[in-house]
Amino acid sequence: MKIKKAIFPVGGMGTRFLPATKSMPKEMLPVVDKPLIQYAVEEAANAGIEQFIFVTSRGKSAIENHFDHSFELENNLLSKGKRDTLKTAQEMLKIPGSFAYVRQQEPAGLGHAVWCARHLIGNEPVAILLADDLINGSNTTKEMINNYTSGNMLAIMDVNKKDVSSYGIITPGNCLQNGVTEVNGLVEKPSIEKAPSNMAVVGRYIIEPEIFDVLEKQNKGAGNEIQLTDAIASRIGKSNCFGYKFSEERFDCGSKIGFIQANIKLSIERKEMGSKLKSWLHNELLEYNK
């Protein structure tokens, strides 16, 4: 089934990264030389997404500006003959009308953010990408779309048992093909004792339109917020629910350590800086361990 639209919830305040995020959206924090949100948009575009819907909040205009022309910058680069740099600056642009922005007026949870985009979705399944989860490797969204048939699909990964209270955790069913697993249950941020497994939901989803009807009820769950996982859980048994277990490395860029790790790993993979960075890291570790 062709998925044409994707929602990017980018309304969070980014308090973990203060003071950097006092005047800059956390989604605009750079990993090497691209902001986090651009990695997510590029993943979606390469998966065949045609319409990009951002759920924003106050102070997020930098995201809108990033995915728009900057005529002063482009003219400056052109006049200086920096055509490669100009091409890089224009690569994130899509055809007019591809980007839409919806304001989330209160921080009421991921489910609430997704619900804010309901009028732009219609009666069709939609992908959801959380920019905080940077998945390095092949295109997880594309793989999920290729394996999607109906109902709801979640990206899943194994986590340490001690970390289950930070995630939505599934009750796994039968393992199918291509890394797809049936989901028989789903609970948001369970205690270690009550977690049904250590298989956690990560920030990639495909949801059926019926989820918006559930979110319309504005029921609150963990953290006194409207949780997307609760809405998906309520549909289990009424429609299909699958988990797609990806094999690529995922960085939690909503945490400082995950953000730093992503910068190091992606920098090492860059030809123009990888060898120098590895040499520097090697020397630093030797010095640290003296």
C-alpha positions in Angstrom: 0.0 0.0 0.0 1.4 3.4 -1.0 1.8 5.8 2.0 1.9 9.3 0.7 1.8 11.4 3.9 4.0 11.7 6.9 3.6 13.5 10.2 6.6 15.0 12.1 5.7 16.0 15.7 8.2 18.8 16.4 6.3 20.7 19.1 8.5 19.6 22.1 10.3 22.2 24.2 13.6 20.4 24.3 14.3 21.2 27.9 17.0 18.5 28.2 19.2 20.7 25.9 18.8 24.0 27.6 20.2 26.6 27.3 20.9 25.6 23.6 17.2 25.2 22.9 16.1 28.5 24.6 16.1 30.1 21.1 16.6 27.1 18.8 14.2 24.2 18.3 15.9 20.9 19.4 15.0 19.5 16.0 17.4 22.0 14.5 20.4 20.8 16.5 23.0 19.6 14.0 24.3 16.1 13.7 27.6 16.8 11.9 26.3 19.4 9.4 22.5 18.7 9.1 19.8 19.3 11.6 18.0 16.4 13.2 14.8 17.1 11.4 16.4 17.0 8.0 17.6 13.4 8.6 13.9 12.4 9.2 12.6 14.3 6.2 15.2 12.8 3.9 14.3 9.3 5.2 10.6 10.0 4.5 11.3 11.4 1.1 13.5 8.5 0.1 10.6 6.2 1.3 8.3 7.8 -1.3 6.5 10.3 1.0 5.0 13.2 -1.0 3.4 15.4 1.7 5.3 16.4 4.9 3.2 17.6 7.8 4.9 19.2 10.8 3.1 19.6 14.1 4.9 22.7 15.6 4.5 25.0 18.5 5.5 28.5 19.5 9.1 29.3 18.6 9.6 26.7 15.8 9.7 29.0 12.8 13.3 28.0 12.2 12.0 24.7 11.0 9.8 26.3 8.4 12.6 28.6 7.3 15.0 25.7 6.9 12.7 24.0 4.3 12.2 27.1 2.3 14.3 29.2 -0.1 16.9 31.6 1.3 17.3 33.9 -1.7 20.1 35.9 -0.1 22.1 32.8 0.7 21.5 31.2 -2.7 22.4 34.4 -4.6 25.5 34.8 -2.5 26.7 31.2 -3.2 25.9 31.5 -6.9 27.8 34.8 -7.2 30.8 33.2 -5.6 30.7 30.1 -7.8 30.0 27.8 -4.9 27.7 25.6 -6.9 28.2 22.4 -4.9 27.3 24.2 -1.7 24.3 25.8 -3.4 23.2 22.3 -4.5 23.5 21.1 -0.9 21.4 24.1 0.4 18.7 23.4 -2.2 18.5 19.6 -1.7 16.0 19.8 1.2 13.5 21.8 -0.9 10.4 20.0 -2.3 7.8 21.1 -4.8 5.5 24.0 -3.5 2.7 22.7 -1.3 4.7 19.6 -0.1 5.2 21.0 3.4 2.3 21.9 5.8 2.5 23.2 9.3 0.0 22.7 12.1 0.3 24.4 15.5 0.0 22.2 18.7 -1.2 24.8 21.2 -0.4 22.8 24.3 2.2 20.2 25.2 -0.3 17.4 25.8 1.6 14.4 24.5 2.6 12.6 21.3 -1.0 11.4 20.7 -2.3 14.9 21.0 0.4 16.2 18.5 -0.6 13.5 16.0 -4.3 14.3 16.5 -3.6 18.0 15.7 -2.8 16.9 12.1 -6.1 14.9 11.6 -7.7 17.3 9.1 -4.7 17.0 6.7 -4.7 13.2 6.6 -8.2 12.1 5.5 -9.2 8.4 5.3 -5.7 6.9 4.6 -2.9 5.5 6.6 0.0 7.9 7.4 3.6 7.5 8.5 4.9 9.2 11.7 8.6 10.0 12.2 10.1 11.3 15.4 13.3 13.2 14.6 14.8 12.4 18.0 15.2 8.8 16.9 18.0 8.9 14.3 18.3 5.5 12.7 21.6 5.1 10.9 21.7 2.7 8.0 19.1 1.6 5.5 15.7 3.4 5.4 13.5 2.0 8.2 10.4 4.0 7.0 10.8 2.6 3.5 11.1 -1.0 4.9 8.0 -0.5 7.0 6.0 0.8 4.0 7.2 -2.1 1.9 5.9 -4.6 4.6 2.7 -2.7 5.5 -0.7 -4.2 4.5 -3.3 -2.8 6.9 -3.8 -1.7 10.5 -0.9 -0.3 12.5 2.8 -0.9 12.3 5.5 0.1 14.8 9.2 0.1 14.6 10.6 -2.0 17.4 13.9 -2.9 19.0 15.2 -4.9 22.0 16.2 -2.7 25.0 17.8 -3.5 28.3 15.2 -4.7 30.8 16.1 -1.9 33.2 15.2 0.6 30.5 11.6 -0.6 29.7 10.0 2.1 31.8 11.2 4.7 29.3 9.4 3.1 26.3 6.2 1.7 24.9 6.6 -2.1 25.3 4.9 -4.7 23.1 3.5 -8.1 23.9 4.9 -10.0 20.9 3.0 -12.6 19.0 4.1 -14.8 16.1 7.2 -13.8 14.2 6.4 -13.4 10.5 8.7 -12.7 7.6 11.0 -9.8 6.9 11.5 -8.8 10.5 7.7 -8.4 11.1 6.2 -9.6 14.4 2.5 -9.7 15.5 1.8 -7.3 18.3 -0.8 -8.8 20.8 -0.5 -6.0 23.4 1.1 -2.6 24.0 1.7 -0.7 27.2 3.3 2.7 27.6 6.3 3.0 30.1 5.5 0.0 32.2 7.5 -0.8 35.4 10.2 -3.5 35.1 8.0 -5.9 36.9 4.9 -5.4 34.7 6.7 -5.1 31.3 5.4 -7.9 28.9 8.8 -8.0 27.1 11.9 -6.0 26.4 10.8 -5.2 22.9 10.3 -1.4 22.7 8.6 0.9 20.3 10.9 3.4 18.6 9.9 6.6 16.7 8.6 5.2 13.4 4.9 4.4 13.0 2.3 3.7 10.3 -1.2 4.3 11.6 -4.6 3.6 10.3 -7.0 6.6 10.1 -9.2 5.1 12.8 -6.5 6.1 15.3 -7.7 9.7 15.0 -11.1 8.7 16.2 -9.6 7.2 19.4 -7.4 10.3 19.9 -10.4 12.5 19.6 -11.6 11.2 23.0 -8.5 12.9 24.5 -8.0 10.2 27.1 -4.8 10.7 29.1 -2.3 8.0 30.1 1.3 7.8 31.3 2.6 11.2 32.4 -1.0 12.6 32.3 -0.5 13.0 28.5 -2.5 11.7 25.5 -0.4 8.7 24.4 -0.2 7.5 20.8 0.7 4.0 22.1 -2.6 3.9 24.2 -4.6 4.7 21.1 -2.8 2.0 19.1 -3.3 -0.5 21.9 -7.0 0.1 22.0 -7.2 -1.0 18.3 -5.5 -4.4 18.9 -8.0 -7.1 18.2 -10.1 -4.8 16.0 -7.4 -4.4 13.3 -4.0 -5.7 12.6 -1.0 -4.5 14.6 2.6 -5.4 13.7 6.0 -4.6 14.8 8.9 -4.1 12.4 12.2 -5.0 14.0 14.9 -3.0 12.3 18.6 -4.0 12.5 20.2 -0.6 12.0 21.8 1.4 14.8 19.5 3.8 16.5 20.6 6.9 18.4 18.3 8.5 21.0 19.1 12.2 20.1 16.6 13.3 22.7 19.3 12.6 25.2 22.7 14.3 25.4 24.7 11.1 25.3 22.7 9.8 22.3 23.2 13.1 20.5 26.9 13.1 21.1 27.2 9.4 20.0 25.3 10.2 16.8 27.7 13.1 16.0 30.8 10.9 16.6 29.5 7.9 14.6 28.3 9.9 11.6 31.4 12.0 11.6 33.6 8.9 11.5 31.6 7.6 8.5 32.4 10.8 6.5 35.3 10.4 4.2 36.6 14.0 4.6 37.0 13.7 8.4 36.7 10.0 9.5 40.4 9.1 9.6 41.4 12.3 11.4 38.6 11.9 14.0 39.5 8.3 14.7 43.1 9.2 15.2 42.2 12.0 17.6 39.8 9.8 19.5 42.4 7.1 19.8 45.0 9.6 21.2 42.4 11.1 23.6 41.5 7.7 25.0 45.2 6.8 25.4 45.7 10.0 27.3 42.6 9.6 29.4 43.6 6.0 30.4 47.1 6.9 31.5 
